[in-house]
Amino acid sequence: MRVKYFLDTDTALVEFIDHEVFETREISENIYLDIDKQGNIVSMTIEHARANAQLQEFSYHEIVNYSYDKKRAIA
């Protein structure tokens, strides 16, 4: 996953997977989802990102499900 921020247009682009976009769906006035042919989300565009996504406070946290990891280690 990659997050790109375009300062000149105050637009955030969140890219989830590297697939060809088949369709773009408007979720709200400022949020759009790009979908591939299988219905997977390819990317999300957020217009006016500072106001709509509190982009200045963006952070990333990976949450590990320890019980799941233990099951994988046993298998």
Phi, psi and omega in degrees: 000138177231144175241125177242138177238127180255102185300320184296333179245000183053049183240134175252137176238118178254114181258122183264310180223157182264073178238161177289136179282127178262324185207146173246129180246133177275117180273320174208185183303331186238007183231129182230140176247132173263130186240142175271181183297334180272359179090008178280146177284122179271312181203166177228132177251132178239111176278153183051050189299323181298321180277322187270339185231006183046049186301330180296345179250020183296132174214164182234130177228125175265124181257126181256129175271099187297325179294324177294316179298322179295320179296321179293324181291327181286325184293000000 
